[in-house]
Amino acid sequence: MAKTFTQMVDEAKADVPGVSPQEVQQRMQQNPQMLVVDVREPESLAGTGIAPGAMNVPLGVLPIKADRELPAEMRDERLQDRDQPVVVTCMRGGQAALGAKTLKDMGFTNVSYMEGGMTGWNEAGLPTEQPK
């Protein structure tokens, strides 16, 4: 049976934990090694900015960048440690949940998604930076 985007997001949210923007910021302050991955397309970042220090890896290429068996030039070295803490974000949280589920399925042991995405981050008044 075919699934809708909403059904896939709901399944992902049931499989990976969500964390509030405030908790993400707290974790970032406590652990500078924590990785925040924004899975939006690059042209979507300017409107809301990104969380300070976040990396942008669009959802469509996330499994490629996190794969350990592809040639080195296709991977992103920051996404090779399966035990590092990773929080995935997007605009509102749906794509982030899908991205977090993808990473979990790839063997990441400490992955979650940011509830409300960067919209929630901005509504909480947390700092942003413009993507590089």
N, C-alpha and C positions, 0 to 999 in steps of 0.2 A: 504494500500500500504506500502510495506517495505521501510524503510529509511536507508540511508547510514550514516556512522559516520560523514561525512562532513555535511550532511543535519541536523543531530541532533545538531552538533556544531553551525551551522548557526542559527538554531532556538533558541538555548540557548543564543547566542550572541545578538540576537534581543530582548531577554527578560530580560537580566541582563546587567548592565553597565560594560564596560571595563575601566581600568585605566592603565596608563603607569607605568613602573617600578619606574621612578623618583617620580611620585605622590604617589606610594605605600610607598616608603621610607620616603617621607615627612609626610604622614599620620602616619606612625609608630613613627616618632620622635615627632609629635604633640600629639599623643594619645597612650600611652603605653598599654592601654587596648585593642587596636585593635588586632585582631587575624589574622595571616597569616597562611593559611592551604595549605600545599603542598600535592597534591593528587597523586603523583607518587608512584610507588612501592618502598620500601626501597632500593632495590639493584640499583635503577636508580638515587639515590641522590648523590652518591660520585663524579660522573663526573663533575657536575656543582656546587655542594654544595647547601646549602639552604639559604634563606634570614635569617639574624640574628633573632633569637627568633621564627622562624616559627615552626609549629608543622607538623608532617607527619601523614596523615590519608589517606591511599590509597582510590581511588575513589570507589572501590567495597565495602568498609566497611563504607564509609562516612554516608550513611543514617542510618546505625545501630548505629554508634557512636553518631549521632545527635538526635536520637529518644528519646523522653521523656517518652515513655510508656514501653520500654523494661527494664528488670532488671538492676539495677545499675551497676553490674559488666560488662555489655555489652556496656554501654554508656561511653562517655567521658564528664566529667563535664565541660570542657572548651567549649563544644558545646551545652550547654543547654540554654544559654541566647539568646533569639531570637532577642533582640534589640542591642546587641553589634555589632560594626562594624567588618566585616569579609571580607578579600580578599583571594580568592582562586588562587593558582598558580600550574603550572606543568612544563613540559619541554618547550613547545611552546605556550600554551594558550588554545588548544582545550579541553583537559580534564578539565582544570580549569573552562572553561565556563560551561561544563556539571555539574561539582561539584557545581558551584555557582547557577545554575538553580535548582539543587536538593535541596540545602539549602533554596532557595527562595520558592520552592514548599512546603517545610516543615515549612514555617512560618517565616523565617529570614527576617527582614525588612531592613537591611542595609548590603547587600552583593553584591560584585562585583568580577570580575576576573581580573587577571593581564595580560594585552596584551603582547604577546610575551613570556610569562612565564619566567622561569629562564634563558633561552637563551637571552632574551631581557635584563634581569637584568644584566647578565654578560657582554653583549655587551655595556651596559651603564657604565660599570666599577664600579658598586656598590658592597659593601662588602658582602662576604658570610662567612658561617661557615660550618664545616663538621657536618653532622647529628650525634646525640648522640645515 
